[in-house]
């Protein structure tokens, strides 16, 4: 039986030309990938994201057991993940 996520990670996404519309289109892919991974036994949850349009950056908080799960989540969703760091 899988347990829930045990840590929180900050994903930094340097994303040229990102705007709110593109982000709104992309985030459902992240949530769907998290749901699929969780159902398959790798608990992971997208806690929220912040768009910084002037800097062309999106920060996302992800709850997961480890950074490799976070990286897999972003790969499945087709989203950039330039840096993944544990957040407290």
C-alpha positions in Angstrom: 0.0 0.0 0.0 1.4 3.4 -1.1 1.8 6.2 1.4 1.2 9.8 0.6 3.8 12.4 -0.4 6.4 13.0 2.3 8.2 16.2 1.1 7.5 19.4 -0.8 9.5 20.5 -3.8 9.8 23.8 -5.7 10.0 23.4 -9.5 11.5 26.4 -11.3 10.4 26.6 -14.9 12.2 29.1 -17.2 9.6 29.3 -19.9 10.1 31.8 -22.8 6.9 33.5 -23.9 4.8 32.0 -21.1 1.6 33.8 -20.4 -1.5 33.1 -18.3 -3.4 31.5 -21.2 -0.6 29.0 -22.0 -0.2 28.2 -18.3 -3.9 27.6 -17.9 -3.7 25.2 -20.9 -0.6 23.4 -19.4 -1.6 22.9 -15.7 -4.4 20.4 -16.4 -1.7 18.1 -18.0 0.3 18.4 -14.7 -2.7 17.6 -12.6 -3.7 14.6 -14.8 -0.2 13.2 -14.7 -0.2 13.5 -10.9 -3.5 11.7 -10.7 -2.3 8.9 -13.0 1.0 8.5 -11.1 -0.8 8.5 -7.8 -3.2 5.8 -8.9 -0.3 3.8 -10.2 1.3 3.8 -6.7 3.6 6.9 -6.9 1.8 9.5 -4.8 2.4 13.0 -6.1 0.4 16.2 -6.0 0.6 19.6 -7.7 0.0 22.0 -4.8 0.0 25.2 -6.9 1.9 27.4 -9.4 2.9 31.0 -9.7 3.5 32.8 -13.0 6.1 35.6 -13.1 5.4 36.8 -16.7 8.0 39.6 -16.7 10.7 37.0 -15.8 9.2 34.3 -18.1 9.2 31.9 -15.1 6.7 29.6 -13.4 7.2 28.2 -10.0 5.3 25.1 -8.9 5.0 23.4 -5.6 4.8 19.6 -5.8 4.3 17.2 -2.9 6.1 13.9 -3.5 8.4 11.4 -1.9 11.5 12.4 -3.8 12.8 14.6 -6.6 12.9 11.8 -9.2 9.1 11.5 -8.8 8.8 15.2 -9.4 11.0 15.0 -12.5 8.9 12.1 -13.9 5.7 14.1 -13.3 7.0 17.0 -15.3 8.2 14.8 -18.1 4.8 13.1 -18.3 3.1 16.4 -18.4 5.5 17.7 -21.1 6.5 20.7 -18.9 9.9 22.2 -18.5 11.6 21.7 -15.1 14.9 23.6 -14.9 15.4 23.1 -11.2 13.8 20.9 -8.6 14.6 21.8 -4.9 13.2 20.6 -1.6 11.1 23.4 0.0 10.4 23.8 3.7 
